[in-house]
Amino acid sequence: MIRLLQYNDGEFSLTAFFGDKIPRKYAVLSHTWEAEEVTFEDLQIGTGKRKAGYDKMRLCGEQAKRDGLQYFWVDTCCIDKSSSAELSEAINSMFRWYHVPKSAINTDDLLWESAFRNSKWFARGWTLQELIAPTSVEFFSKKGKLLGDKSTLERHICEITGIPAKALRGSLLSSFSVAERMSWAKQRKTTREEDQAYSLLGIFDVSIPVIYGEGGGKAMKRLQEEIDKASKGVKREDFSVVFSLSNVFDAEHFVAREKELLEIHRTLSSDGSRRTVVLHGLGGIGKTQLSVAYAKRYKDSYSAIFWLNIKDEESLKQSFAKVARQILQEHPSALVSRLRNVDTKDNLNEIVDAVKAWLSLPNNTRWLAIYDNYDNPKLPGNTDPAAVNIRKFLPESYQGSIIITTRSSQVKFGHSIQIHPDAIKLAKELDGLPLALATAGAYLDQVAISPLDYFCLYKESWLQLQESSPELSSYEDRTLYSTWQISFQHVKQQNELSAKLLCFWAYFDNQDLWLELLQHYTSNDPDWVQKLVKDKLSFHKTVRVLSNYGLVEVNTSSQELVESQGYSMHGCIHSWAVHVLNQDWDYGLARLAVKFVASHVPEQQAVRPWLTQRRLLQHAMRCLYIFLNSLVTTGDEMAWERHKLGLLYADQGKLVEAEQMYQLALQGYEKTRGPEHTLTLNTVNNLGLLYADQGKLAEAEQMYQRALQGYEKAWGPEHTSTLDTVNNLGILYKSQGKLVEAEQMYQRALQGYEKAWGLEHTSTLNTVNNLGILYKSQDKLVEAEQMYQRALRGKEKAWGLGHTSTLSTVYNLGRLYADQGKLAEAEQMYQRALQGYEEAFGIDSIITYVPGLNTFWAFGFLFELQANVAKARTMYLKASLGYEKVFGPEHPKSQSLRHKLCALDAVVENSALVGVEEPVDDQKEDHYTSCSENLP
């Protein structure tokens, strides 16, 4: 049973709900208790209005109504605390109650932003589940100002609380260890000591009776017992076996490495699910003794510890027989009846199966098994008939802890820890530089030599580098470069393609190199490039060699991908590849890299082209550096590549870089093709677009007029390429306020498109849409609506209801309706546009899709017109975050929205409306970019 509040006409009412009658959506007020809170009794007798806590209840009720929620819940007054049964039920049900799809609200009196971090809300025990359980948590000040939500403030919340982001995003709490979940509450306080335990019931998905007065210690003990039952099985002693190392040599003076002991313990600490550590290194290095030291130190953490010698199958089966006798000695009960019926001398295979079955019993999760001397593993390429397949001897159930000691670095499952006797000497020689140590460790992992042998290789490499690269004055550089040179020589021996790729990488950015980017080769390109990227298997096999030596790693960017995942290398390794591996700069490789990047610039009709554009941008910056420093062929035959890179920069708002590329392309085309060639004119047209975006309208007009005259001469006045520039001139004239000239251009383009393509062609409809934008700016709202409706009908027929071009016109209709005062119709259009964008790109991606951001902005404007400041601020905040992601914080739109948010904050603080500012523009007019699709 849950009681929920309603707020109508300034009055609160309580309604009780049971079972499946409980509403699916309601708000929850999350707050810290003060001296005067409204109680259940206050609501019954009508005395709550005189208390200070009444105001935050009222704010919560008002916010819930604004969010379209009929009910909300407040812990101070929705529970009859005079009933111990109801209180106990509520405490055990709260986490489930909080797990609603709508927002929980915090109304601490917060200042922004340092005070947010210091809010006592983050230090209270009960607010932990109020933060984690709801899908959405919105933070408000006492005055009702929206500060953000759990998503937009995620980074701050993670830093304040230490809670991982994936826990805030709704990951199953059972995927986090008991210890980790306990750590989230460690610094939190509760008024009643028992609540330290009761406030964690939902976090661990357990229930216990509520007994106030028992003391915090007893409550916490009962909680721990329930957690143990739920996550670790029945009582630990039910599966306990006396700890013994009688079969293992224990070196009396062995000094274990503290760091490695802690790493083993941290890895094996779990909620009972399987954890595995592999200790590998040379023979006699101390792997077994490290395992002994760990078992002795942490024996109380386990119900049983078993030692198994996996030198060969026979030794392993004999070890299982000894384990069987240990179990039988402690548990001669029905639990191990299979073991009692086994002849422990002869039927070794049955013994192995029986022990594995006992270790797999439900709730028997606290054992540790140490598989020692696994030096002859059954692996691909190992033809030794005595090799052992360890997986045959592991318990089937995914539980318990396992340590494996081995000389082989090829045993890859579990968490690997490498033990080196000469590691300290080597680390001192490498001066503790992390990159050098990581590279050396990766090399030793791949090559069967000792650290001492590596030390000798390193000294030799140092001397060679000193002779070949005397300009390396930095001791650190020489140290790092020496380690990489050793690895590179071995890579060359192992896989020539891997070595060539490492050299080629110098001509790209160090971050995020992926397969599809390199698949633009032609028959004129080197054969090794074609072999490298002929398929995924070849590419990833080649890169894996570099990864095994610690030279590259899988790119871990959170950016959404439409192509395969890429690989990255550290900036210092990239610098070494540039200055050492490519000491003699290869102009052919530089040209090839530029060609690949330019060829991968997506067309606008590609699937979510902006994702690929953003991914390419860093490589394009590398290309720009190559061009500006004359590190590629200085001829003019690369005009096409420069033009394509200009397109990329322009679409990503890098207007300065775009102009540099377009100017270089223009110079190349004018020299090789002539000033009137259509390829030259395409670049001229795009320079016009660029200048228009920069606000250089006079220069834009010059470019358009030159392109128009050239197209008319080359193609004729009615050619569609000519009409594209006519359309662009119409957009420019509108921006200059020359509305008559703009209409003339649009009408000419429209008549030409209708003649060339027909009434319903998308090019025709785009100009119809542009005419609608023009008429709206002229306050010809009836004509504008006619144009929009015609464009919408045609686009729905040609593209479909959910196409982005269709949705652009839907948005423009919404803007028109808002100007006409038809706010309900405007809201319908905006809602349709947003839903369409979400279906097309996904809810997460819309935050980086500019038309979607424009719609958020327009929605904010609409809510502001309706004096709904809270919703307006939410929409403006989403738009602001998106613009900053796409264009950066200094972009005019980003700055404009920050000013808007500050103005709304002032509205809340001063309770006075400021002037309502419209969104910056309608959805951008449909202009035409000129681009050759293929290399000329």
SEFIGU-767378 format. One line per field, with one value per residue (C-alpha): residue number from 1; x, y, z. Coordinates in steps of 0.5 Angstrom, whole numbers, plus 500, padded with zeros to 3 digits. Layout:
N
n <- c(NUM_...)
east <- c(X_...)
north <- c(Y_...)
up <- c(Z_...)
This chain:
936
n <- c(1_2_3_4_5_6_7_8_9_10_11_12_13_14_15_16_17_18_19_20_21_22_23_24_25_26_27_28_29_30_31_32_33_34_35_36_37_38_39_40_41_42_43_44_45_46_47_48_49_50_51_52_53_54_55_56_57_58_59_60_61_62_63_64_65_66_67_68_69_70_71_72_73_74_75_76_77_78_79_80_81_82_83_84_85_86_87_88_89_90_91_92_93_94_95_96_97_98_99_100_101_102_103_104_105_106_107_108_109_110_111_112_113_114_115_116_117_118_119_120_121_122_123_124_125_126_127_128_129_130_131_132_133_134_135_136_137_138_139_140_141_142_143_144_145_146_147_148_149_150_151_152_153_154_155_156_157_158_159_160_161_162_163_164_165_166_167_168_169_170_171_172_173_174_175_176_177_178_179_180_181_182_183_184_185_186_187_188_189_190_191_192_193_194_195_196_197_198_199_200_201_202_203_204_205_206_207_208_209_210_211_212_213_214_215_216_217_218_219_220_221_222_223_224_225_226_227_228_229_230_231_232_233_234_235_236_237_238_239_240_241_242_243_244_245_246_247_248_249_250_251_252_253_254_255_256_257_258_259_260_261_262_263_264_265_266_267_268_269_270_271_272_273_274_275_276_277_278_279_280_281_282_283_284_285_286_287_288_289_290_291_292_293_294_295_296_297_298_299_300_301_302_303_304_305_306_307_308_309_310_311_312_313_314_315_316_317_318_319_320_321_322_323_324_325_326_327_328_329_330_331_332_333_334_335_336_337_338_339_340_341_342_343_344_345_346_347_348_349_350_351_352_353_354_355_356_357_358_359_360_361_362_363_364_365_366_367_368_369_370_371_372_373_374_375_376_377_378_379_380_381_382_383_384_385_386_387_388_389_390_391_392_393_394_395_396_397_398_399_400_401_402_403_404_405_406_407_408_409_410_411_412_413_414_415_416_417_418_419_420_421_422_423_424_425_426_427_428_429_430_431_432_433_434_435_436_437_438_439_440_441_442_443_444_445_446_447_448_449_450_451_452_453_454_455_456_457_458_459_460_461_462_463_464_465_466_467_468_469_470_471_472_473_474_475_476_477_478_479_480_481_482_483_484_485_486_487_488_489_490_491_492_493_494_495_496_497_498_499_500_501_502_503_504_505_506_507_508_509_510_511_512_513_514_515_516_517_518_519_520_521_522_523_524_525_526_527_528_529_530_531_532_533_534_535_536_537_538_539_540_541_542_543_544_545_546_547_548_549_550_551_552_553_554_555_556_557_558_559_560_561_562_563_564_565_566_567_568_569_570_571_572_573_574_575_576_577_578_579_580_581_582_583_584_585_586_587_588_589_590_591_592_593_594_595_596_597_598_599_600_601_602_603_604_605_606_607_608_609_610_611_612_613_614_615_616_617_618_619_620_621_622_623_624_625_626_627_628_629_630_631_632_633_634_635_636_637_638_639_640_641_642_643_644_645_646_647_648_649_650_651_652_653_654_655_656_657_658_659_660_661_662_663_664_665_666_667_668_669_670_671_672_673_674_675_676_677_678_679_680_681_682_683_684_685_686_687_688_689_690_691_692_693_694_695_696_697_698_699_700_701_702_703_704_705_706_707_708_709_710_711_712_713_714_715_716_717_718_719_720_721_722_723_724_725_726_727_728_729_730_731_732_733_734_735_736_737_738_739_740_741_742_743_744_745_746_747_748_749_750_751_752_753_754_755_756_757_758_759_760_761_762_763_764_765_766_767_768_769_770_771_772_773_774_775_776_777_778_779_780_781_782_783_784_785_786_787_788_789_790_791_792_793_794_795_796_797_798_799_800_801_802_803_804_805_806_807_808_809_810_811_812_813_814_815_816_817_818_819_820_821_822_823_824_825_826_827_828_829_830_831_832_833_834_835_836_837_838_839_840_841_842_843_844_845_846_847_848_849_850_851_852_853_854_855_856_857_858_859_860_861_862_863_864_865_866_867_868_869_870_871_872_873_874_875_876_877_878_879_880_881_882_883_884_885_886_887_888_889_890_891_892_893_894_895_896_897_898_899_900_901_902_903_904_905_906_907_908_909_910_911_912_913_914_915_916_917_918_919_920_921_922_923_924_925_926_927_928_929_930_931_932_933_934_935_936)
east <- c(500_502_499_500_499_495_495_489_487_492_490_493_489_492_489_491_493_494_497_496_492_498_500_505_508_508_514_518_520_527_530_533_529_528_525_518_516_509_507_501_497_498_495_489_487_489_495_501_500_503_510_516_516_509_513_517_511_507_513_513_506_506_512_509_503_507_510_503_503_497_500_507_510_513_516_514_507_505_507_503_509_504_503_509_507_506_512_516_512_514_522_522_518_521_527_521_517_523_524_519_520_519_523_525_526_531_529_535_537_542_547_550_555_560_554_551_557_557_550_548_543_549_551_544_543_536_538_542_537_533_539_540_533_529_530_530_532_531_535_531_533_527_525_523_529_531_539_539_538_541_544_546_549_552_560_558_554_560_565_561_559_564_558_560_556_553_550_546_544_540_545_543_546_547_553_557_560_557_564_563_555_557_562_557_554_560_560_553_549_542_539_537_542_538_537_544_542_535_536_541_535_533_541_542_535_533_528_529_524_524_526_527_531_535_541_545_550_545_541_547_549_542_543_549_546_541_546_550_544_542_549_553_549_547_552_559_561_556_561_568_574_580_585_592_598_601_602_605_613_612_619_620_624_620_618_611_611_605_603_601_598_593_592_590_586_582_581_578_574_567_559_561_561_567_574_580_587_593_600_605_613_619_620_623_621_616_609_607_610_606_600_602_603_596_592_595_594_587_585_579_576_574_570_575_582_584_591_592_598_597_603_600_593_595_598_592_587_591_590_583_583_587_581_576_579_579_572_569_573_569_562_561_553_548_551_557_554_557_564_563_561_567_574_579_584_582_576_580_575_569_573_574_567_565_569_567_560_561_564_558_553_548_551_558_561_566_572_579_582_589_592_599_605_600_606_604_597_593_593_593_600_602_602_605_600_602_599_593_586_585_578_576_578_574_567_562_558_560_562_568_575_581_589_593_600_604_610_606_604_599_594_589_583_582_586_593_599_606_612_619_625_629_624_626_633_630_625_631_634_628_627_620_617_610_610_617_615_609_612_617_612_608_615_616_609_610_617_621_626_628_628_635_636_631_636_642_637_635_642_644_638_640_647_644_639_644_648_642_638_643_638_634_637_632_634_626_625_631_629_622_624_629_624_619_625_626_619_619_624_621_614_618_620_613_609_611_604_604_611_608_602_606_610_604_600_605_601_594_592_594_587_582_584_579_578_574_578_583_579_579_585_586_590_596_597_602_600_601_595_591_593_592_585_582_577_576_580_587_586_585_590_595_593_593_601_602_597_600_607_603_604_597_590_583_580_575_572_564_563_557_560_557_563_568_571_578_585_589_596_599_602_609_609_606_611_617_613_614_621_624_621_619_626_626_619_615_611_608_605_603_599_596_593_590_587_584_581_578_575_572_568_561_555_549_545_549_547_548_554_555_558_563_565_566_571_574_576_582_585_583_587_593_592_591_598_601_599_601_608_609_609_605_607_606_603_596_593_590_585_580_582_583_575_573_576_573_567_568_571_565_560_563_563_571_570_577_580_574_576_584_582_577_582_588_583_581_588_589_583_584_591_590_583_582_578_571_571_565_570_573_566_564_569_567_560_562_566_560_556_562_563_555_556_561_557_562_556_559_564_559_555_561_563_555_555_562_559_552_556_560_555_550_556_558_551_546_541_536_541_540_547_546_539_542_547_540_537_543_543_536_538_544_539_534_540_542_535_534_527_525_531_531_524_526_531_527_522_527_530_523_520_527_526_519_521_527_525_517_513_514_522_525_529_523_520_526_526_518_520_525_520_516_521_522_514_514_520_516_510_506_504_498_503_508_503_501_508_510_504_506_513_510_505_511_516_512_510_517_521_516_513_520_525_529_528_520_521_525_519_514_519_518_511_511_515_510_504_508_508_501_499_497_501_497_498_506_507_504_509_515_513_512_519_522_519_521_529_529_526_531_537_536_534_542_544_539_543_548_543_543_536_534_537_534_527_529_530_524_520_523_521_514_514_517_511_506_510_512_519_521_519_523_529_529_529_534_539_538_539_545_549_548_550_556_558_557_560_564_562_564_560_554_549_552_553_546_543_547_545_538_539_542_536_531_535_533_526_526_530_526_519_519_518_524_522_521_527_525_530_535_532_528_531_536_534_536_542_546_553_557_562_565_563_569_576_577)
north <- c(500_507_514_519_527_531_539_542_549_550_544_537_531_524_517_510_505_498_493_494_500_504_509_508_515_520_525_524_530_528_533_533_534_540_542_544_538_537_530_525_528_535_533_530_536_541_544_543_550_554_550_551_545_546_551_545_541_546_547_540_539_545_542_535_539_542_535_533_528_528_525_526_523_526_522_526_526_520_515_514_513_512_505_501_496_501_504_498_496_503_503_496_498_505_503_500_506_511_507_511_513_520_525_525_533_535_542_544_551_551_556_554_551_550_550_544_540_542_540_536_532_528_527_524_516_516_520_515_511_517_519_512_509_514_514_521_526_533_538_545_550_552_558_553_554_548_547_541_533_527_526_533_534_527_529_533_528_522_527_528_521_517_513_510_513_507_506_513_511_505_499_493_494_487_488_492_488_489_493_498_499_500_505_509_510_510_518_519_520_519_522_515_510_504_508_507_500_501_506_501_495_497_498_491_488_485_486_486_488_495_495_502_502_496_500_501_496_490_493_493_486_484_487_484_477_478_481_474_470_473_474_469_463_460_460_460_455_450_449_450_446_447_451_447_448_441_439_446_448_454_458_461_467_469_477_478_484_488_491_484_482_487_487_479_481_487_482_476_481_479_478_470_470_467_471_469_471_469_470_468_469_465_459_460_467_466_465_459_463_469_465_462_468_471_464_465_473_472_465_468_471_464_458_453_454_448_447_443_441_442_440_435_431_425_430_434_428_426_433_433_426_430_435_430_427_434_435_428_429_436_434_426_429_428_434_430_423_423_423_418_413_414_410_415_411_408_412_419_422_421_424_430_430_430_435_440_438_440_447_448_447_453_458_455_461_463_458_459_454_455_451_451_450_451_451_446_449_446_452_452_450_446_439_436_430_432_439_440_444_447_449_441_442_448_448_449_454_461_462_462_465_462_463_460_460_459_460_462_469_465_464_469_468_472_478_477_479_478_477_479_478_483_488_493_494_495_500_504_504_506_512_509_513_509_509_506_501_499_498_494_490_489_486_481_479_477_475_469_473_475_482_482_480_486_490_489_490_497_499_497_501_507_507_506_512_516_515_516_521_526_531_528_532_530_524_522_522_517_513_512_512_506_502_503_501_495_493_496_491_485_487_487_480_478_482_486_489_491_495_499_501_504_508_510_512_518_521_521_524_519_518_513_510_505_500_504_510_506_503_508_505_504_500_505_505_500_493_493_498_493_487_491_493_488_485_486_480_482_489_487_482_487_492_486_485_493_492_486_490_496_501_502_500_500_507_508_514_515_518_514_510_508_504_500_501_505_504_510_511_515_522_521_514_518_523_517_515_521_523_517_512_517_521_521_524_520_525_519_516_523_524_517_519_526_522_517_522_527_521_519_525_523_526_529_523_518_515_520_524_528_522_521_528_529_523_525_532_531_527_533_538_533_534_542_541_537_542_549_546_543_536_534_534_542_541_543_536_535_541_535_533_540_542_536_538_544_541_538_544_548_543_542_550_550_556_559_552_551_558_556_549_552_558_552_548_554_556_549_548_555_553_546_547_554_559_558_550_547_544_551_554_549_551_558_557_554_559_564_559_560_567_568_563_568_574_576_578_582_577_572_575_576_569_567_572_569_562_564_567_561_556_560_560_553_550_555_559_553_548_545_547_554_554_551_558_562_559_560_568_568_566_571_577_575_575_582_584_585_581_583_581_574_573_574_569_564_564_564_557_555_555_552_546_545_545_541_536_537_540_534_534_535_540_544_543_545_552_552_551_557_561_560_562_569_570_569_574_579_577_574_569_566_565_562_557_555_554_550_546_545_543_538_535_534_531_527_523_524_522_520_522_521_524_530_534_533_534_541_543_541_545_551_550_550_557_560_558_560_567_567_565_558_556_549_548_550_545_539_541_541_535_531_534_532_525_524_526_521_516_517_518_516_519_520_522_528_532_533_534_541_541_537_543_548_545_545_552_553_549_553_560_557_555_562_565_561_563_556_558_551_548_553_553_545_546_551_547_541_546_549_543_540_547_547_539_541_548_549_554_560_559_565_560_557_564_566_560_562_569_566_561_567_571_566_565_572_571_566_570_577_574_578_576_579_580_574_573_569_563_565_563_558_552_553_554_549_551_547_545_543_537_532_525_522_523_527)
up <- c(500_498_500_494_495_490_490_487_488_494_498_499_499_500_497_499_493_493_489_481_483_484_479_474_474_480_483_489_493_496_501_508_514_518_524_522_517_515_518_516_523_520_514_517_522_517_521_516_513_519_518_514_510_507_502_499_499_495_490_489_488_483_479_479_475_470_469_467_474_478_484_488_495_501_506_512_511_506_512_518_523_529_526_526_521_516_518_517_510_508_509_506_500_499_494_489_490_488_482_478_471_473_477_484_486_491_494_498_498_494_490_484_483_489_494_490_491_499_500_506_501_499_506_508_509_506_500_497_494_492_488_485_484_480_472_473_478_478_482_484_489_495_490_485_480_476_477_472_473_474_467_466_473_472_472_479_482_481_483_490_491_488_485_478_472_470_477_476_469_472_471_476_483_483_478_483_489_496_499_493_495_502_500_497_504_508_509_510_516_519_525_528_528_526_519_517_516_514_509_505_504_497_495_497_495_502_507_515_520_523_530_532_539_537_536_530_531_531_525_521_523_521_514_513_515_510_505_506_505_498_495_498_500_507_513_511_516_512_507_511_510_515_512_511_507_508_501_499_500_504_504_511_509_502_502_498_494_498_491_488_494_494_487_488_493_490_484_488_492_489_491_490_482_479_479_477_477_473_476_470_470_469_473_480_480_486_483_488_494_493_492_499_502_499_502_509_509_507_509_514_507_505_507_504_500_496_493_486_482_475_472_468_468_473_478_478_479_485_487_486_490_496_496_496_502_506_504_506_513_514_511_511_510_504_501_499_498_491_494_500_494_490_491_492_490_483_480_479_474_478_484_479_477_484_487_481_483_490_488_484_489_490_495_496_493_498_496_493_489_487_480_481_476_470_465_459_457_452_447_439_436_442_440_446_448_455_455_460_458_465_463_463_471_473_476_472_476_475_482_487_486_483_482_477_477_470_466_460_458_453_459_458_461_468_471_469_474_471_476_474_478_475_475_480_476_469_472_475_469_465_471_473_466_466_458_458_463_460_453_456_460_454_450_456_455_448_448_452_455_462_464_464_457_456_460_455_449_452_453_446_443_447_444_437_438_440_434_429_433_436_436_442_447_452_457_457_450_449_454_451_444_446_449_443_438_441_440_433_431_434_430_424_425_427_422_416_415_423_422_416_419_425_420_416_422_423_417_421_428_434_436_433_426_424_418_413_413_410_405_399_396_388_384_384_391_395_395_403_404_400_404_410_409_405_410_418_420_416_419_426_426_424_429_434_434_435_441_444_444_448_442_441_444_443_442_448_446_448_442_438_432_425_423_426_433_432_435_438_440_446_443_445_441_435_436_436_429_426_428_428_424_419_420_412_411_405_401_398_404_406_400_401_408_406_400_405_410_404_401_407_408_408_403_406_405_408_415_420_417_423_427_421_420_428_428_422_424_428_422_418_422_421_414_414_418_412_407_411_412_405_407_401_394_392_386_384_383_390_389_390_397_399_397_400_407_406_406_412_416_414_416_423_424_423_418_418_417_411_408_408_404_399_398_397_392_388_387_385_380_377_375_373_370_369_372_368_369_373_378_380_380_385_390_388_390_397_398_398_402_407_407_408_414_417_416_410_406_400_399_399_394_389_390_388_382_379_380_377_371_370_370_366_361_362_363_361_365_366_368_375_378_375_379_385_386_384_390_394_392_394_401_401_399_405_410_407_408_400_400_394_390_395_392_385_386_389_384_378_382_383_376_373_378_376_369_370_375_376_382_387_386_393_390_388_395_398_394_396_404_403_400_406_411_406_407_414_415_411_415_410_414_410_404_408_411_404_402_408_407_400_402_407_403_398_402_406_399_397_403_408_415_419_414_417_411_412_420_418_415_420_425_421_421_428_428_424_428_434_431_429_437_435_441_441_434_435_440_436_431_435_439_432_430_436_436_429_430_436_432_426_431_438_444_446_439_438_443_438_432_430_428_434_438_434_436_444_443_440_445_450_447_447_454_456_452_456_462_464_466_469_463_458_462_462_454_454_458_453_447_451_453_445_442_447_445_437_436_443_449_445_439_438_439_446_448_447_450_457_457_456_462_466_464_466_473_474_473_478_483_482_480_474_467_462_455_451_446_440_437_433_426_423_421_416_409_404_400_395_396_390_391_386_389_386_385_378)
